[in-house]
Amino acid sequence: MEALPYRQHPHWLARPTRPPDHETLLTLARKVRAAAADEDPSRMERAAIRFNDELDRHLRAEALAMGQIAPPEARILKQGQDRIHKLASGLMSDAGHGCAGSHHNCESHAEELLALLSLQARDEHHAWRSQAA
């Protein structure tokens, strides 16, 4: 039997996707937390990397919208985003080292990430709704 040549089909090609919304980020943060709770360093690292990648895409997409809300509120939201980004980056780094210090720290930081992200999503949702009104 002769092998058929590989052909690219349009539906197989990578298409630009929409940036992740808050619910998607929350789901990814829950996966980071679950991997931390299971004390699975390789799964934790993969989940943390994926979360960071999607968070970066989300923040780039939201940058324009931040310019449309009142500067004091935008500044507060940006500080929250920065805090989440810093925590997520640290968690990814810790996971890359197998949560060497204490696995409890990774689990605690994953819980904090989920809590901060939940509050940030609520605050941003409120800011966008206030802007639209």
C-alpha positions in Angstrom: 0.0 0.0 0.0 1.4 3.4 -1.0 1.5 6.2 1.5 -0.6 9.1 0.6 1.2 12.5 0.5 0.5 14.8 3.3 -1.6 17.8 2.2 -2.4 20.8 4.3 -6.0 21.4 4.5 -7.3 24.9 5.5 -8.9 23.6 8.6 -5.6 22.2 9.8 -3.8 25.5 9.5 -3.2 27.5 12.7 -5.8 30.2 12.8 -5.5 33.2 15.1 -7.8 32.7 18.1 -9.5 35.1 20.3 -7.6 36.0 23.4 -8.8 34.1 26.5 -11.5 35.7 28.5 -11.7 35.7 32.3 -13.5 32.4 32.6 -10.8 30.7 30.5 -8.1 32.1 32.7 -10.0 31.0 35.8 -10.2 27.5 34.4 -6.5 27.5 33.7 -5.7 28.8 37.2 -7.9 26.0 38.6 -5.7 23.5 36.7 -2.6 25.1 38.2 -4.1 24.7 41.6 -5.1 21.1 41.0 -1.6 20.2 39.8 -0.1 21.9 42.9 -2.5 20.1 45.2 -1.6 16.7 43.5 2.1 17.5 44.0 2.8 16.8 40.4 5.7 19.0 39.4 5.7 18.3 35.7 1.9 18.8 35.4 2.3 21.9 37.5 5.0 23.3 35.3 2.9 22.6 32.1 -0.2 24.2 33.6 1.8 27.2 34.9 3.4 27.8 31.5 0.0 27.5 29.7 -1.5 29.9 32.2 1.3 32.4 31.8 1.1 32.3 28.0 -2.7 32.8 28.0 -2.5 35.5 30.6 0.0 37.4 28.4 -2.4 37.2 25.5 -5.2 38.3 27.6 -3.3 41.3 29.0 -2.2 42.4 25.5 -5.8 42.3 24.3 -7.0 44.3 27.3 -4.4 47.0 27.0 -6.5 49.0 24.6 -9.6 48.7 26.7 -7.7 50.1 29.7 -7.3 53.3 27.9 -11.0 53.8 27.7 -11.7 53.8 31.4 -11.0 56.6 33.9 -7.3 56.9 34.7 -7.6 56.3 38.5 -9.6 53.1 37.9 -7.3 52.0 35.1 -4.3 52.5 37.4 -5.8 50.3 40.1 -6.8 47.6 37.6 -3.3 47.7 36.1 -1.7 47.2 39.5 -3.9 44.1 40.0 -2.9 42.8 36.6 0.8 43.3 37.5 0.4 41.6 40.8 -1.3 38.6 39.1 1.4 38.5 36.4 4.2 38.6 39.0 2.6 35.8 41.0 2.0 33.7 38.0 5.6 34.2 36.7 7.0 33.2 40.1 4.8 30.2 40.3 5.9 29.1 36.8 9.6 29.5 37.9 9.0 27.6 41.1 7.2 24.8 39.2 10.1 24.7 36.8 12.3 23.8 39.8 9.9 21.2 41.0 8.6 23.4 43.8 11.9 22.5 45.4 11.5 24.6 48.6 8.2 23.4 49.8 5.4 22.0 47.8 3.0 23.7 50.2 4.3 27.1 49.0 3.4 26.2 45.4 -0.1 25.1 46.5 -0.5 28.3 48.6 0.6 30.5 45.7 -1.7 28.7 43.3 -4.6 29.4 45.7 -3.6 33.0 45.9 -3.4 33.2 42.1 -6.9 31.9 41.7 -8.3 34.3 44.4 -6.6 37.3 42.9 -7.7 36.4 39.4 -11.3 36.0 40.6 -11.3 39.5 42.2 -9.6 41.0 39.2 -12.1 39.5 36.8 -14.9 41.0 39.0 -13.3 44.4 39.1 -12.6 44.5 35.4 -16.2 43.4 34.6 -17.5 46.2 36.8 -15.2 48.7 35.2 -16.2 47.7 31.6 -19.9 47.8 32.6 -19.5 51.3 34.2 -17.7 52.5 31.1 -20.5 51.3 28.8 -23.2 53.0 30.9 
